Amino acid sequence: MLLGWALLFSELSYEQAHAKAAKEQKPLMVVVTAKWCGPCQVLKRDTLKPMADDLKSVVLVIVDLDERPDIAKAAMVGDTLPQISLYHCGKRFNLKGLQDKFRILELLKRAK
């Protein structure tokens, strides 16, 4: 499981993840977080990490609001953290706030 997690959260920049998603024709999942945001850390640790196998069908990138405000603000709808934006086939799907596995799986199904 840890290997899957390491592969899922590789050190891709947003630009690299965007290019990889286009090349592999996979949805791009942008997760906007911040180091100071408690729910963001819970989402990454307790929801996304155990979902590593479920998320192999997307290219996932974590964007820190403070480090990349340009990308984060473009991906966000409102100011709620964390946020998940899924881009696929010219459409955008969003989830705001702390989410569980089932809500994220629903998001993936809606995007197909």
DSSP file (Angstrom, degrees, kcal/mol; ACC not computed):
  #  RESIDUE AA STRUCTURE BP1 BP2  ACC     N-H-->O    O-->H-N    N-H-->O    O-->H-N    TCO  KAPPA ALPHA  PHI   PSI    X-CA   Y-CA   Z-CA
    1    1 A M     >        0   0    0      0, 0.0     4,-2.2     0, 0.0     5,-0.2   0.000 360.0 360.0 360.0 -40.1    0.0    0.0    0.0
    2    2 A L  H  >  +     0   0    0      1,-0.2     4,-2.6     2,-0.2     5,-0.2   0.874 360.0  53.5 -64.4 -35.2    2.8    2.5    0.8
    3    3 A L  H  > S+     0   0    0      2,-0.2     4,-2.5     1,-0.2    -1,-0.2   0.931 108.6  49.7 -63.4 -44.2    4.3    2.0   -2.7
    4    4 A G  H  > S+     0   0    0      1,-0.2     4,-2.4     2,-0.2    -2,-0.2   0.894 111.2  50.0 -59.0 -40.8    0.9    2.7   -4.3
    5    5 A W  H  X S+     0   0    0     -4,-2.2     4,-2.6     2,-0.2    -2,-0.2   0.922 109.9  49.9 -63.9 -44.8    0.7    5.9   -2.1
    6    6 A A  H  < S+     0   0    0     -4,-2.6    -2,-0.2     1,-0.2    -1,-0.2   0.898 113.4  46.0 -62.8 -40.4    4.2    6.9   -3.1
    7    7 A L  H >< S+     0   0    0     -4,-2.5     3,-0.9     1,-0.2    -1,-0.2   0.881 112.7  50.9 -68.9 -37.6    3.4    6.5   -6.8
    8    8 A L  H 3< S+     0   0    0     -4,-2.4     2,-0.4     1,-0.3    52,-0.3   0.916 115.8  40.5 -66.0 -43.7    0.1    8.3   -6.5
    9    9 A F  T 3< S+     0   0    0     -4,-2.6    -1,-0.3    -5,-0.2    -2,-0.1  -0.371  82.8 159.3-104.3  53.5    1.6   11.3   -4.8
   10   10 A S    <   -     0   0    0     -3,-0.9     2,-1.4    -2,-0.4    -3,-0.1  -0.197  59.3 -92.7 -67.2 169.3    4.7   11.6   -6.8
   11   11 A E  S    S+     0   0    0     50,-0.1     2,-0.3     0, 0.0    -1,-0.1  -0.145  71.0 149.8 -81.9  43.0    6.5   14.9   -6.8
   12   12 A L        -     0   0    0     -2,-1.4    50,-0.2    48,-0.2     2,-0.1  -0.563  41.4-135.4 -76.4 137.8    4.7   16.2   -9.9
   13   13 A S     >  -     0   0    0     -2,-0.3     4,-2.6     1,-0.1     5,-0.2  -0.386  32.7-101.2 -76.9 169.6    4.1   19.9  -10.2
   14   14 A Y  H  > S+     0   0    0      1,-0.2     4,-2.7     2,-0.2     5,-0.2   0.927 125.2  51.4 -57.3 -44.4    0.7   21.0  -11.4
   15   15 A E  H  > S+     0   0    0      1,-0.2     4,-2.1     2,-0.2    -1,-0.2   0.900 111.2  46.6 -62.2 -42.0    2.1   21.6  -14.9
   16   16 A Q  H  > S+     0   0    0      2,-0.2     4,-2.5     1,-0.2    -1,-0.2   0.899 113.0  49.4 -66.6 -40.5    3.6   18.1  -15.0
   17   17 A A  H  X S+     0   0    0     -4,-2.6     4,-2.6     2,-0.2    -2,-0.2   0.901 110.1  51.3 -64.8 -40.8    0.4   16.5  -13.7
   18   18 A H  H  X S+     0   0    0     -4,-2.7     4,-2.0    -5,-0.2    -2,-0.2   0.927 112.4  45.8 -61.8 -45.5   -1.6   18.4  -16.3
   19   19 A A  H  X S+     0   0    0     -4,-2.1     4,-2.6     2,-0.2    -2,-0.2   0.893 112.7  50.6 -65.2 -40.5    0.7   17.3  -19.1
   20   20 A K  H  X S+     0   0    0     -4,-2.5     4,-2.8     2,-0.2    -2,-0.2   0.912 109.1  51.0 -65.0 -42.4    0.6   13.7  -17.8
   21   21 A A  H  X>S+     0   0    0     -4,-2.6     5,-2.1     1,-0.2     4,-0.7   0.905 112.7  46.4 -61.7 -41.4   -3.2   13.6  -17.7
   22   22 A A  H  <5S+     0   0    0     -4,-2.0     3,-0.4     3,-0.2    -2,-0.2   0.930 114.3  47.1 -66.7 -44.7   -3.4   14.9  -21.2
   23   23 A K  H  <5S+     0   0    0     -4,-2.6    -2,-0.2     1,-0.2    -1,-0.2   0.904 120.1  37.8 -63.9 -42.5   -0.8   12.4  -22.5
   24   24 A E  H  <5S-     0   0    0     -4,-2.8    -1,-0.2    -5,-0.2    -2,-0.2   0.458 105.9-126.7 -89.5  -1.5   -2.4    9.4  -20.7
   25   25 A Q  T  <5 +     0   0    0     -4,-0.7    -3,-0.2    -3,-0.4    -4,-0.1   0.918  62.4 139.1  53.2  48.7   -6.0   10.6  -21.4
   26   26 A K      < -     0   0    0     -5,-2.1    -1,-0.2    -6,-0.2    32,-0.2  -0.835  60.5 -95.2-115.4 154.9   -6.8   10.4  -17.7
   27   27 A P        -     0   0    0      0, 0.0    32,-2.9     0, 0.0     2,-0.6  -0.381  36.0-129.5 -63.6 149.5   -8.9   12.8  -15.5
   28   28 A L  E     -aB  59  87A   0     59,-2.3    59,-2.9    30,-0.2     2,-0.6  -0.922  18.7-162.3-103.6 120.6   -6.8   15.4  -13.6
   29   29 A M  E     -aB  60  86A   0     30,-3.0    32,-2.5    -2,-0.6     2,-0.6  -0.918   4.0-168.2-106.1 117.0   -7.7   15.5   -9.9
   30   30 A V  E     -aB  61  85A   0     55,-3.3    55,-2.9    -2,-0.6     2,-0.6  -0.920   1.0-166.8-105.9 119.5   -6.5   18.7   -8.2
   31   31 A V  E     -aB  62  84A   0     30,-2.7    32,-2.9    -2,-0.6     2,-0.6  -0.931   8.1-155.2-109.0 114.5   -6.7   18.6   -4.4
   32   32 A V  E     +aB  63  83A   0     51,-2.9    51,-1.7    -2,-0.6     2,-0.2  -0.797  29.1 149.8 -94.5 124.1   -6.2   22.1   -2.9
   33   33 A T  E     -a   64   0A   0     30,-2.4    32,-3.3    -2,-0.6     2,-0.3  -0.759  32.4-142.0-137.3-179.4   -4.9   22.1    0.7
   34   34 A A    >   -     0   0    0     -2,-0.2     3,-1.4     3,-0.2     7,-0.2  -0.980  23.8-124.5-148.5 148.5   -2.8   24.1    3.1
   35   35 A K  T 3  S+     0   0    0     -2,-0.3     6,-0.1     1,-0.3    -1,-0.1   0.840 113.0  50.5 -61.4 -33.4   -0.3   23.1    5.7
   36   36 A W  T 3  S+     0   0    0     -3,-0.1     2,-0.8     4,-0.0    -1,-0.3   0.472  87.9  99.6 -84.2  -2.9   -2.2   25.0    8.4
   37   37 A C    <>  -     0   0    0     -3,-1.4     4,-1.6     1,-0.2    -3,-0.2  -0.769  55.0-165.1 -93.2 108.5   -5.6   23.4    7.5
   38   38 A G  H  > S+     0   0    0     -2,-0.8     4,-2.0     1,-0.2     3,-0.3   0.928  89.5  50.3 -58.0 -50.0   -6.4   20.5    9.8
   39   39 A P  H  > S+     0   0    0      0, 0.0     4,-2.5     0, 0.0    -1,-0.2   0.828 106.7  57.7 -60.1 -29.9   -9.2   19.0    7.6
   40   40 A C  H  > S+     0   0    0      2,-0.2     4,-2.2     1,-0.2    -2,-0.2   0.917 106.9  46.8 -64.1 -43.0   -6.8   19.1    4.7
   41   41 A Q  H  X S+     0   0    0     -4,-1.6     4,-2.5    -3,-0.3     5,-0.3   0.879 112.1  50.6 -67.7 -37.4   -4.3   16.9    6.6
   42   42 A V  H  X>S+     0   0    0     -4,-2.0     4,-3.1     2,-0.2     5,-0.8   0.916 109.0  52.1 -64.6 -43.5   -7.1   14.5    7.6
   43   43 A L  I  X>S+     0   0    0     -4,-2.5     5,-3.0     3,-0.2     4,-1.2   0.937 114.0  42.5 -58.0 -48.0   -8.3   14.3    3.9
   44   44 A K  I  <>S+     0   0    0     -4,-2.2     5,-1.9     3,-0.2    -2,-0.2   0.939 124.5  34.7 -64.7 -46.9   -4.8   13.4    2.7
   45   45 A R  I  <5S+     0   0    0     -4,-2.5    -2,-0.2    -5,-0.2    -3,-0.2   0.928 129.0  28.1 -77.1 -47.5   -4.0   11.0    5.5
   46   46 A D  I  <5S+     0   0    0     -4,-3.1    -3,-0.2    -5,-0.3    -2,-0.1   0.679 132.6  23.3 -96.3 -19.0   -7.3    9.3    6.3
   47   47 A T  I  X<S+     0   0    0     -4,-1.2     4,-0.7    -5,-0.8    -3,-0.2   0.804 125.5  35.2-111.3 -57.7   -9.2    9.5    3.0
   48   48 A L  I >4<S+     0   0    0     -5,-3.0     3,-0.8     1,-0.2    -4,-0.2   0.912 112.7  56.6 -71.0 -42.7   -6.9    9.8    0.0
   49   49 A K  G >4<S+     0   0    0     -5,-1.9     3,-1.4    -6,-0.3    -1,-0.2   0.931 109.0  45.6 -58.3 -47.8   -4.0    7.7    1.3
   50   50 A P  G 34 S+     0   0    0      0, 0.0     3,-0.4     0, 0.0    -1,-0.3   0.698 109.0  60.0 -67.9 -14.7   -6.2    4.6    1.8
   51   51 A M  G <X  +     0   0    0     -3,-0.8     4,-1.8    -4,-0.7     3,-0.4   0.250  66.5 118.6 -93.1  12.6   -7.7    5.2   -1.6
   52   52 A A  T <4 S+     0   0    0     -3,-1.4     3,-0.2     1,-0.3    -1,-0.2   0.867  78.2  45.7 -49.5 -44.6   -4.4    4.9   -3.5
   53   53 A D  T >4 S+     0   0    0     -3,-0.4     3,-1.1     1,-0.2    -1,-0.3   0.884 111.5  52.3 -67.9 -37.5   -5.7    1.9   -5.5
   54   54 A D  G >4 S+     0   0    0     -3,-0.4     3,-0.5     1,-0.2    -1,-0.2   0.761 107.8  53.5 -67.4 -24.8   -9.0    3.6   -6.3
   55   55 A L  G >< S+     0   0    0     -4,-1.8     3,-1.6    -3,-0.2    -1,-0.2   0.299  74.6  99.8 -97.6   9.5   -7.3    6.7   -7.6
   56   56 A K  G <  S+     0   0    0     -3,-1.1    -1,-0.2     1,-0.3    -2,-0.1   0.696  73.9  66.7 -67.3 -16.8   -5.0    5.0  -10.1
   57   57 A S  G <  S+     0   0    0     -3,-0.5     2,-0.3    -4,-0.2    -1,-0.3   0.477 102.0  53.5 -83.6  -0.9   -7.5    6.0  -12.8
   58   58 A V  S <  S-     0   0    0     -3,-1.6     2,-0.7   -32,-0.2   -30,-0.2  -0.854  82.1-119.8-125.9 162.9   -6.7    9.7  -12.4
   59   59 A V  E     -a   28   0A   0    -32,-2.9   -30,-3.0    -2,-0.3     2,-0.4  -0.941  39.2-158.9 -99.8 118.7   -3.6   11.9  -12.3
   60   60 A L  E     +a   29   0A   0     -2,-0.7     2,-0.4   -52,-0.3   -30,-0.2  -0.813  16.0 177.5-105.8 135.5   -3.6   13.4   -8.8
   61   61 A V  E     -a   30   0A   0    -32,-2.5   -30,-2.7    -2,-0.4     2,-0.5  -0.997  20.0-145.2-136.7 134.6   -1.8   16.5   -7.8
   62   62 A I  E     -a   31   0A   0     -2,-0.4     2,-0.5   -50,-0.2   -30,-0.2  -0.863  17.2-164.7 -95.7 125.5   -1.8   18.2   -4.4
   63   63 A V  E     -a   32   0A   0    -32,-2.9   -30,-2.4    -2,-0.5     2,-0.5  -0.957  11.9-142.2-115.7 121.8   -1.7   22.0   -4.6
   64   64 A D  E  >  -a   33   0A   0     -2,-0.5     4,-2.8   -32,-0.2   -30,-0.2  -0.715   8.8-142.9 -83.5 126.0   -0.8   24.0   -1.5
   65   65 A L  T  4 S+     0   0    0    -32,-3.3     8,-0.2    -2,-0.5   -31,-0.1   0.852 100.2  44.9 -56.2 -39.1   -2.8   27.2   -1.4
   66   66 A D  T  4 S+     0   0    0    -33,-0.2    -1,-0.2     1,-0.2   -32,-0.1   0.800 117.2  43.4 -79.2 -29.2    0.1   29.2    0.1
   67   67 A E  T  4 S+     0   0    0     -3,-0.2    -2,-0.2     1,-0.2    -1,-0.2   0.833 131.3  19.7 -85.2 -33.9    2.7   27.8   -2.3
   68   68 A R     X  +     0   0    0     -4,-2.8     4,-2.8     1,-0.1     3,-0.2  -0.517  67.0 159.6-134.1  65.1    0.7   28.1   -5.5
   69   69 A P  H  > S+     0   0    0      0, 0.0     4,-2.6     0, 0.0     5,-0.3   0.816  74.7  59.6 -60.8 -29.3   -2.2   30.5   -5.0
   70   70 A D  H  > S+     0   0    0      2,-0.2     4,-1.4     1,-0.2     5,-0.1   0.953 113.3  35.2 -62.9 -50.4   -2.6   31.0   -8.7
   71   71 A I  H  > S+     0   0    0     -3,-0.2     4,-1.8     2,-0.2     5,-0.2   0.915 117.9  53.2 -69.9 -43.9   -3.3   27.4   -9.4
   72   72 A A  H  X S+     0   0    0     -4,-2.8     4,-1.4    -8,-0.2     3,-0.3   0.937 110.1  46.1 -59.3 -49.0   -5.2   26.9   -6.1
   73   73 A K  H  < S+     0   0    0     -4,-2.6    -1,-0.2     1,-0.2    -2,-0.2   0.858 110.9  53.5 -64.5 -35.1   -7.6   29.8   -6.7
   74   74 A A  H  < S+     0   0    0     -4,-1.4    -1,-0.2    -5,-0.3    -2,-0.2   0.831 113.1  44.0 -67.9 -30.9   -8.2   28.7  -10.3
   75   75 A A  H  < S+     0   0    0     -4,-1.8    -1,-0.2    -3,-0.3    -2,-0.2   0.678 101.9  87.2 -85.8 -18.3   -9.2   25.2   -9.1
   76   76 A M     <  -     0   0    0     -4,-1.4     2,-0.5    -5,-0.2     3,-0.1  -0.493  59.0-155.1 -89.6 152.2  -11.3   26.4   -6.2
   77   77 A V  S    S-     0   0    0      3,-0.2     3,-0.4    -2,-0.2     2,-0.1  -0.949  77.4 -25.0-117.6 104.2  -15.0   27.3   -6.1
   78   78 A G  S    S-     0   0    0     -2,-0.5    -2,-0.0     1,-0.2     0, 0.0  -0.446  94.7 -68.9  82.9-165.0  -15.2   29.7   -3.1
   79   79 A D  S    S+     0   0    0     -2,-0.1    -1,-0.2    -3,-0.1     2,-0.1   0.403  82.2 127.4-110.1   1.0  -12.8   29.7   -0.2
   80   80 A T        -     0   0    0     -3,-0.4    -3,-0.2     2,-0.0    17,-0.2  -0.370  54.4-117.9 -66.1 134.1  -13.5   26.4    1.6
   81   81 A L  S    S+     0   0    0     15,-0.1    17,-0.3    -2,-0.1     2,-0.1  -0.921  83.7  34.7-118.2 149.0  -10.6   24.1    2.2
   82   82 A P  S    S+     0   0    0      0, 0.0    15,-3.0     0, 0.0     2,-0.4   0.723  75.3 177.2 -72.4 167.5   -9.9   21.4    1.3
   83   83 A Q  E     -BC  32  96A   0    -51,-1.7   -51,-2.9    13,-0.2     2,-0.5  -0.995  18.1-156.5-136.5 145.1  -11.3   21.2   -2.2
   84   84 A I  E     -BC  31  95A   0     11,-2.7    11,-2.2    -2,-0.4     2,-0.5  -0.985  10.0-174.9-120.5 124.2  -11.1   18.6   -4.9
   85   85 A S  E     -BC  30  94A   0    -55,-2.9   -55,-3.3    -2,-0.5     2,-0.5  -0.983   5.5-164.4-119.0 129.5  -11.5   19.5   -8.5
   86   86 A L  E     -BC  29  93A   0      7,-3.1     7,-2.3    -2,-0.5     2,-0.5  -0.961   3.3-163.7-116.4 122.5  -11.7   16.8  -11.1
   87   87 A Y  E     +BC  28  92A   0    -59,-2.9   -59,-2.3    -2,-0.5     2,-0.3  -0.912  22.1 150.6-109.6 126.2  -11.2   17.8  -14.8
   88   88 A H  E >   - C   0  91A   0      3,-2.3     3,-1.9    -2,-0.5    -2,-0.1  -0.934  63.6  -7.2-158.5 131.6  -12.3   15.4  -17.5
   89   89 A C  T 3  S-     0   0    0     -2,-0.3     3,-0.1     1,-0.3    -1,-0.0   0.858 127.9 -52.4  53.1  41.8  -13.5   15.7  -21.1
   90   90 A G  T 3  S+     0   0    0      1,-0.3     2,-0.3     0, 0.0    -1,-0.3   0.546 117.3 110.2  76.0   6.6  -13.8   19.5  -20.8
   91   91 A K  E <   -C   88   0A   0     -3,-1.9    -3,-2.3    20,-0.1     2,-0.4  -0.797  55.0-147.0-114.5 158.0  -15.9   19.3  -17.6
   92   92 A R  E     -C   87   0A   0     -2,-0.3     2,-0.4    -5,-0.2    -5,-0.2  -0.985  10.0-171.5-126.4 133.4  -15.1   20.2  -14.0
   93   93 A F  E     -C   86   0A   0     -7,-2.3    -7,-3.1    -2,-0.4     2,-0.3  -0.982  12.2-164.0-124.6 135.6  -16.5   18.5  -11.0
   94   94 A N  E     -C   85   0A   0     -2,-0.4     2,-0.4    -9,-0.2    -9,-0.2  -0.911  18.5-173.6-127.5 148.7  -15.9   19.8   -7.4
   95   95 A L  E     -C   84   0A   0    -11,-2.2   -11,-2.7    -2,-0.3     2,-0.4  -0.995  16.7-156.6-130.6 134.9  -16.1   18.7   -3.8
   96   96 A K  E     +C   83   0A   0     -2,-0.4   -13,-0.2   -13,-0.2   -15,-0.1  -0.906  51.3   4.4-114.3 141.2  -15.7   21.2   -1.0
   97   97 A G  S    S-     0   0    0    -15,-3.0     2,-0.2    -2,-0.4   -13,-0.1  -0.192 108.5 -20.4  86.0-178.5  -14.6   20.4    2.5
   98   98 A L  S    S-     0   0    0    -17,-0.3     2,-0.3   -15,-0.0    -2,-0.1  -0.468  70.6-168.6 -67.1 128.3  -13.5   17.2    4.2
   99   99 A Q        -     0   0    0     -2,-0.2     2,-0.2    -4,-0.1    -2,-0.1  -0.832  14.4-135.0-121.0 155.3  -14.8   14.3    2.1
  100  100 A D     >  -     0   0    0     -2,-0.3     4,-1.8     1,-0.1     3,-0.3  -0.570  36.8 -97.0-101.3 173.4  -15.0   10.5    2.7
  101  101 A K  H  > S+     0   0    0      1,-0.2     4,-2.5    -2,-0.2     5,-0.2   0.869 120.5  55.4 -55.6 -41.6  -14.1    7.7    0.3
  102  102 A F  H  > S+     0   0    0      1,-0.2     4,-2.0     2,-0.2    -1,-0.2   0.870 106.1  49.6 -67.4 -37.6  -17.7    7.3   -0.9
  103  103 A R  H  > S+     0   0    0     -3,-0.3     4,-1.9     2,-0.2    -1,-0.2   0.887 112.3  48.6 -66.6 -38.3  -18.1   10.9   -1.9
  104  104 A I  H  X S+     0   0    0     -4,-1.8     4,-2.2     2,-0.2    -2,-0.2   0.894 110.0  51.2 -69.9 -39.2  -14.8   10.8   -3.8
  105  105 A L  H  X S+     0   0    0     -4,-2.5     4,-2.0     2,-0.2    -2,-0.2   0.885 108.9  52.1 -64.0 -37.4  -15.9    7.6   -5.6
  106  106 A E  H  X S+     0   0    0     -4,-2.0     4,-2.5     2,-0.2    -2,-0.2   0.900 107.5  52.8 -62.1 -41.2  -19.2    9.2   -6.5
  107  107 A L  H  X S+     0   0    0     -4,-1.9     4,-1.6     1,-0.2    -2,-0.2   0.919 108.2  50.0 -60.0 -44.9  -17.2   12.1   -8.0
  108  108 A L  H  X S+     0   0    0     -4,-2.2     4,-0.6     1,-0.2    -1,-0.2   0.891 110.7  49.8 -62.5 -39.9  -15.1    9.7  -10.1
  109  109 A K  H >< S+     0   0    0     -4,-2.0     3,-1.0     1,-0.2    -2,-0.2   0.907 108.3  52.7 -66.2 -41.6  -18.3    8.0  -11.4
  110  110 A R  H 3< S+     0   0    0     -4,-2.5    -1,-0.2     1,-0.2    -2,-0.2   0.836 106.4  54.7 -62.2 -32.0  -19.9   11.3  -12.3
  111  111 A A  H 3<        0   0    0     -4,-1.6    -1,-0.2     1,-0.2    -2,-0.2   0.640 360.0 360.0 -78.8 -13.9  -16.8   12.2  -14.3
  112  112 A K    <<        0   0    0     -3,-1.0    -1,-0.2    -4,-0.6    -2,-0.1   0.480 360.0 360.0 -78.3 360.0  -16.9    9.1  -16.5
